[in-house]
Amino acid sequence: YADVVLFDLAAIQDHATFEDPHQYTTGVVHVFVNGVQVLKDGEHTNKKPGRLVVGPGYQLKK
């Protein structure tokens, strides 16, 4: 499956800053991951169809 993002070009804006990096971008309308909708009308659907992809230096935090 492909991952697909549908956004409103006139409304898309990144709000994250160096000091406050955990901010959502506005203007993202729908997101599909592995064919499953995870963002609908800008709201998370609580579905998590993806999987974690890590590199060779990844260390699991306990």
Phi and psi restraints in degrees (range 20) as a CNS / XPLOR table:
assign (resid 1 and name C) (resid 2 and name N)
       (resid 2 and name CA) (resid 2 and name C) 1.0 -98.7 20.0 2
assign (resid 2 and name N) (resid 2 and name CA)
       (resid 2 and name C) (resid 3 and name N) 1.0 152.3 20.0 2
assign (resid 2 and name C) (resid 3 and name N)
       (resid 3 and name CA) (resid 3 and name C) 1.0 -92.0 20.0 2
assign (resid 3 and name N) (resid 3 and name CA)
       (resid 3 and name C) (resid 4 and name N) 1.0 134.2 20.0 2
assign (resid 3 and name C) (resid 4 and name N)
       (resid 4 and name CA) (resid 4 and name C) 1.0 -130.8 20.0 2
assign (resid 4 and name N) (resid 4 and name CA)
       (resid 4 and name C) (resid 5 and name N) 1.0 135.5 20.0 2
assign (resid 4 and name C) (resid 5 and name N)
       (resid 5 and name CA) (resid 5 and name C) 1.0 -123.0 20.0 2
assign (resid 5 and name N) (resid 5 and name CA)
       (resid 5 and name C) (resid 6 and name N) 1.0 125.8 20.0 2
assign (resid 5 and name C) (resid 6 and name N)
       (resid 6 and name CA) (resid 6 and name C) 1.0 -109.5 20.0 2
assign (resid 6 and name N) (resid 6 and name CA)
       (resid 6 and name C) (resid 7 and name N) 1.0 125.1 20.0 2
assign (resid 6 and name C) (resid 7 and name N)
       (resid 7 and name CA) (resid 7 and name C) 1.0 -136.3 20.0 2
assign (resid 7 and name N) (resid 7 and name CA)
       (resid 7 and name C) (resid 8 and name N) 1.0 159.9 20.0 2
assign (resid 7 and name C) (resid 8 and name N)
       (resid 8 and name CA) (resid 8 and name C) 1.0 -92.6 20.0 2
assign (resid 8 and name N) (resid 8 and name CA)
       (resid 8 and name C) (resid 9 and name N) 1.0 107.3 20.0 2
assign (resid 8 and name C) (resid 9 and name N)
       (resid 9 and name CA) (resid 9 and name C) 1.0 -57.4 20.0 2
assign (resid 9 and name N) (resid 9 and name CA)
       (resid 9 and name C) (resid 10 and name N) 1.0 -34.0 20.0 2
assign (resid 9 and name C) (resid 10 and name N)
       (resid 10 and name CA) (resid 10 and name C) 1.0 -76.3 20.0 2
assign (resid 10 and name N) (resid 10 and name CA)
       (resid 10 and name C) (resid 11 and name N) 1.0 -18.7 20.0 2
assign (resid 10 and name C) (resid 11 and name N)
       (resid 11 and name CA) (resid 11 and name C) 1.0 -113.3 20.0 2
assign (resid 11 and name N) (resid 11 and name CA)
       (resid 11 and name C) (resid 12 and name N) 1.0 -9.7 20.0 2
assign (resid 11 and name C) (resid 12 and name N)
       (resid 12 and name CA) (resid 12 and name C) 1.0 -69.3 20.0 2
assign (resid 12 and name N) (resid 12 and name CA)
       (resid 12 and name C) (resid 13 and name N) 1.0 132.0 20.0 2
assign (resid 12 and name C) (resid 13 and name N)
       (resid 13 and name CA) (resid 13 and name C) 1.0 -156.9 20.0 2
assign (resid 13 and name N) (resid 13 and name CA)
       (resid 13 and name C) (resid 14 and name N) 1.0 134.0 20.0 2
assign (resid 13 and name C) (resid 14 and name N)
       (resid 14 and name CA) (resid 14 and name C) 1.0 -89.2 20.0 2
assign (resid 14 and name N) (resid 14 and name CA)
       (resid 14 and name C) (resid 15 and name N) 1.0 130.2 20.0 2
assign (resid 14 and name C) (resid 15 and name N)
       (resid 15 and name CA) (resid 15 and name C) 1.0 -108.0 20.0 2
assign (resid 15 and name N) (resid 15 and name CA)
       (resid 15 and name C) (resid 16 and name N) 1.0 -4.5 20.0 2
assign (resid 15 and name C) (resid 16 and name N)
       (resid 16 and name CA) (resid 16 and name C) 1.0 -70.8 20.0 2
assign (resid 16 and name N) (resid 16 and name CA)
       (resid 16 and name C) (resid 17 and name N) 1.0 145.0 20.0 2
assign (resid 16 and name C) (resid 17 and name N)
       (resid 17 and name CA) (resid 17 and name C) 1.0 -128.7 20.0 2
assign (resid 17 and name N) (resid 17 and name CA)
       (resid 17 and name C) (resid 18 and name N) 1.0 171.2 20.0 2
assign (resid 17 and name C) (resid 18 and name N)
       (resid 18 and name CA) (resid 18 and name C) 1.0 -61.4 20.0 2
assign (resid 18 and name N) (resid 18 and name CA)
       (resid 18 and name C) (resid 19 and name N) 1.0 -40.8 20.0 2
assign (resid 18 and name C) (resid 19 and name N)
       (resid 19 and name CA) (resid 19 and name C) 1.0 -74.4 20.0 2
assign (resid 19 and name N) (resid 19 and name CA)
       (resid 19 and name C) (resid 20 and name N) 1.0 -29.0 20.0 2
assign (resid 19 and name C) (resid 20 and name N)
       (resid 20 and name CA) (resid 20 and name C) 1.0 -136.1 20.0 2
assign (resid 20 and name N) (resid 20 and name CA)
       (resid 20 and name C) (resid 21 and name N) 1.0 74.2 20.0 2
assign (resid 20 and name C) (resid 21 and name N)
       (resid 21 and name CA) (resid 21 and name C) 1.0 -77.0 20.0 2
assign (resid 21 and name N) (resid 21 and name CA)
       (resid 21 and name C) (resid 22 and name N) 1.0 -15.3 20.0 2
assign (resid 21 and name C) (resid 22 and name N)
       (resid 22 and name CA) (resid 22 and name C) 1.0 -94.4 20.0 2
assign (resid 22 and name N) (resid 22 and name CA)
       (resid 22 and name C) (resid 23 and name N) 1.0 62.8 20.0 2
assign (resid 22 and name C) (resid 23 and name N)
       (resid 23 and name CA) (resid 23 and name C) 1.0 -121.7 20.0 2
assign (resid 23 and name N) (resid 23 and name CA)
       (resid 23 and name C) (resid 24 and name N) 1.0 138.2 20.0 2
assign (resid 23 and name C) (resid 24 and name N)
       (resid 24 and name CA) (resid 24 and name C) 1.0 -78.2 20.0 2
assign (resid 24 and name N) (resid 24 and name CA)
       (resid 24 and name C) (resid 25 and name N) 1.0 147.5 20.0 2
assign (resid 24 and name C) (resid 25 and name N)
       (resid 25 and name CA) (resid 25 and name C) 1.0 -77.7 20.0 2
assign (resid 25 and name N) (resid 25 and name CA)
       (resid 25 and name C) (resid 26 and name N) 1.0 136.5 20.0 2
assign (resid 25 and name C) (resid 26 and name N)
       (resid 26 and name CA) (resid 26 and name C) 1.0 -92.3 20.0 2
assign (resid 26 and name N) (resid 26 and name CA)
       (resid 26 and name C) (resid 27 and name N) 1.0 155.6 20.0 2
assign (resid 26 and name C) (resid 27 and name N)
       (resid 27 and name CA) (resid 27 and name C) 1.0 98.3 20.0 2
assign (resid 27 and name N) (resid 27 and name CA)
       (resid 27 and name C) (resid 28 and name N) 1.0 -8.6 20.0 2
assign (resid 27 and name C) (resid 28 and name N)
       (resid 28 and name CA) (resid 28 and name C) 1.0 -83.2 20.0 2
assign (resid 28 and name N) (resid 28 and name CA)
       (resid 28 and name C) (resid 29 and name N) 1.0 120.6 20.0 2
assign (resid 28 and name C) (resid 29 and name N)
       (resid 29 and name CA) (resid 29 and name C) 1.0 -97.2 20.0 2
assign (resid 29 and name N) (resid 29 and name CA)
       (resid 29 and name C) (resid 30 and name N) 1.0 -51.9 20.0 2
assign (resid 29 and name C) (resid 30 and name N)
       (resid 30 and name CA) (resid 30 and name C) 1.0 -136.4 20.0 2
assign (resid 30 and name N) (resid 30 and name CA)
       (resid 30 and name C) (resid 31 and name N) 1.0 142.5 20.0 2
assign (resid 30 and name C) (resid 31 and name N)
       (resid 31 and name CA) (resid 31 and name C) 1.0 -135.3 20.0 2
assign (resid 31 and name N) (resid 31 and name CA)
       (resid 31 and name C) (resid 32 and name N) 1.0 133.3 20.0 2
assign (resid 31 and name C) (resid 32 and name N)
       (resid 32 and name CA) (resid 32 and name C) 1.0 -119.2 20.0 2
assign (resid 32 and name N) (resid 32 and name CA)
       (resid 32 and name C) (resid 33 and name N) 1.0 131.4 20.0 2
assign (resid 32 and name C) (resid 33 and name N)
       (resid 33 and name CA) (resid 33 and name C) 1.0 -123.4 20.0 2
assign (resid 33 and name N) (resid 33 and name CA)
       (resid 33 and name C) (resid 34 and name N) 1.0 124.4 20.0 2
assign (resid 33 and name C) (resid 34 and name N)
       (resid 34 and name CA) (resid 34 and name C) 1.0 53.1 20.0 2
assign (resid 34 and name N) (resid 34 and name CA)
       (resid 34 and name C) (resid 35 and name N) 1.0 34.7 20.0 2
assign (resid 34 and name C) (resid 35 and name N)
       (resid 35 and name CA) (resid 35 and name C) 1.0 81.5 20.0 2
assign (resid 35 and name N) (resid 35 and name CA)
       (resid 35 and name C) (resid 36 and name N) 1.0 3.2 20.0 2
assign (resid 35 and name C) (resid 36 and name N)
       (resid 36 and name CA) (resid 36 and name C) 1.0 -110.7 20.0 2
assign (resid 36 and name N) (resid 36 and name CA)
       (resid 36 and name C) (resid 37 and name N) 1.0 132.0 20.0 2
assign (resid 36 and name C) (resid 37 and name N)
       (resid 37 and name CA) (resid 37 and name C) 1.0 -75.3 20.0 2
assign (resid 37 and name N) (resid 37 and name CA)
       (resid 37 and name C) (resid 38 and name N) 1.0 119.7 20.0 2
assign (resid 37 and name C) (resid 38 and name N)
       (resid 38 and name CA) (resid 38 and name C) 1.0 -108.1 20.0 2
assign (resid 38 and name N) (resid 38 and name CA)
       (resid 38 and name C) (resid 39 and name N) 1.0 -16.1 20.0 2
assign (resid 38 and name C) (resid 39 and name N)
       (resid 39 and name CA) (resid 39 and name C) 1.0 -133.9 20.0 2
assign (resid 39 and name N) (resid 39 and name CA)
       (resid 39 and name C) (resid 40 and name N) 1.0 122.9 20.0 2
assign (resid 39 and name C) (resid 40 and name N)
       (resid 40 and name CA) (resid 40 and name C) 1.0 -127.6 20.0 2
assign (resid 40 and name N) (resid 40 and name CA)
       (resid 40 and name C) (resid 41 and name N) 1.0 121.5 20.0 2
assign (resid 40 and name C) (resid 41 and name N)
       (resid 41 and name CA) (resid 41 and name C) 1.0 52.6 20.0 2
assign (resid 41 and name N) (resid 41 and name CA)
       (resid 41 and name C) (resid 42 and name N) 1.0 38.1 20.0 2
assign (resid 41 and name C) (resid 42 and name N)
       (resid 42 and name CA) (resid 42 and name C) 1.0 82.2 20.0 2
assign (resid 42 and name N) (resid 42 and name CA)
       (resid 42 and name C) (resid 43 and name N) 1.0 0.7 20.0 2
assign (resid 42 and name C) (resid 43 and name N)
       (resid 43 and name CA) (resid 43 and name C) 1.0 -114.6 20.0 2
assign (resid 43 and name N) (resid 43 and name CA)
       (resid 43 and name C) (resid 44 and name N) 1.0 139.3 20.0 2
assign (resid 43 and name C) (resid 44 and name N)
       (resid 44 and name CA) (resid 44 and name C) 1.0 -69.2 20.0 2
assign (resid 44 and name N) (resid 44 and name CA)
       (resid 44 and name C) (resid 45 and name N) 1.0 139.1 20.0 2
assign (resid 44 and name C) (resid 45 and name N)
       (resid 45 and name CA) (resid 45 and name C) 1.0 -92.3 20.0 2
assign (resid 45 and name N) (resid 45 and name CA)
       (resid 45 and name C) (resid 46 and name N) 1.0 -0.3 20.0 2
assign (resid 45 and name C) (resid 46 and name N)
       (resid 46 and name CA) (resid 46 and name C) 1.0 68.0 20.0 2
assign (resid 46 and name N) (resid 46 and name CA)
       (resid 46 and name C) (resid 47 and name N) 1.0 15.6 20.0 2
assign (resid 46 and name C) (resid 47 and name N)
       (resid 47 and name CA) (resid 47 and name C) 1.0 -97.5 20.0 2
assign (resid 47 and name N) (resid 47 and name CA)
       (resid 47 and name C) (resid 48 and name N) 1.0 141.3 20.0 2
assign (resid 47 and name C) (resid 48 and name N)
       (resid 48 and name CA) (resid 48 and name C) 1.0 -133.5 20.0 2
assign (resid 48 and name N) (resid 48 and name CA)
       (resid 48 and name C) (resid 49 and name N) 1.0 74.3 20.0 2
assign (resid 48 and name C) (resid 49 and name N)
       (resid 49 and name CA) (resid 49 and name C) 1.0 -80.1 20.0 2
assign (resid 49 and name N) (resid 49 and name CA)
       (resid 49 and name C) (resid 50 and name N) 1.0 -10.7 20.0 2
assign (resid 49 and name C) (resid 50 and name N)
       (resid 50 and name CA) (resid 50 and name C) 1.0 -79.5 20.0 2
assign (resid 50 and name N) (resid 50 and name CA)
       (resid 50 and name C) (resid 51 and name N) 1.0 -176.0 20.0 2
assign (resid 50 and name C) (resid 51 and name N)
       (resid 51 and name CA) (resid 51 and name C) 1.0 -139.2 20.0 2
assign (resid 51 and name N) (resid 51 and name CA)
       (resid 51 and name C) (resid 52 and name N) 1.0 155.8 20.0 2
assign (resid 51 and name C) (resid 52 and name N)
       (resid 52 and name CA) (resid 52 and name C) 1.0 -72.5 20.0 2
assign (resid 52 and name N) (resid 52 and name CA)
       (resid 52 and name C) (resid 53 and name N) 1.0 129.8 20.0 2
assign (resid 52 and name C) (resid 53 and name N)
       (resid 53 and name CA) (resid 53 and name C) 1.0 -115.4 20.0 2
assign (resid 53 and name N) (resid 53 and name CA)
       (resid 53 and name C) (resid 54 and name N) 1.0 122.6 20.0 2
assign (resid 53 and name C) (resid 54 and name N)
       (resid 54 and name CA) (resid 54 and name C) 1.0 -125.5 20.0 2
assign (resid 54 and name N) (resid 54 and name CA)
       (resid 54 and name C) (resid 55 and name N) 1.0 158.0 20.0 2
assign (resid 54 and name C) (resid 55 and name N)
       (resid 55 and name CA) (resid 55 and name C) 1.0 -93.8 20.0 2
assign (resid 55 and name N) (resid 55 and name CA)
       (resid 55 and name C) (resid 56 and name N) 1.0 179.7 20.0 2
assign (resid 55 and name C) (resid 56 and name N)
       (resid 56 and name CA) (resid 56 and name C) 1.0 -66.7 20.0 2
assign (resid 56 and name N) (resid 56 and name CA)
       (resid 56 and name C) (resid 57 and name N) 1.0 -20.1 20.0 2
assign (resid 56 and name C) (resid 57 and name N)
       (resid 57 and name CA) (resid 57 and name C) 1.0 -91.4 20.0 2
assign (resid 57 and name N) (resid 57 and name CA)
       (resid 57 and name C) (resid 58 and name N) 1.0 2.0 20.0 2
assign (resid 57 and name C) (resid 58 and name N)
       (resid 58 and name CA) (resid 58 and name C) 1.0 -65.5 20.0 2
assign (resid 58 and name N) (resid 58 and name CA)
       (resid 58 and name C) (resid 59 and name N) 1.0 135.7 20.0 2
assign (resid 58 and name C) (resid 59 and name N)
       (resid 59 and name CA) (resid 59 and name C) 1.0 -127.4 20.0 2
assign (resid 59 and name N) (resid 59 and name CA)
       (resid 59 and name C) (resid 60 and name N) 1.0 126.7 20.0 2
assign (resid 59 and name C) (resid 60 and name N)
       (resid 60 and name CA) (resid 60 and name C) 1.0 -69.0 20.0 2
assign (resid 60 and name N) (resid 60 and name CA)
       (resid 60 and name C) (resid 61 and name N) 1.0 125.5 20.0 2
assign (resid 60 and name C) (resid 61 and name N)
       (resid 61 and name CA) (resid 61 and name C) 1.0 -84.9 20.0 2
assign (resid 61 and name N) (resid 61 and name CA)
       (resid 61 and name C) (resid 62 and name N) 1.0 133.8 20.0 2
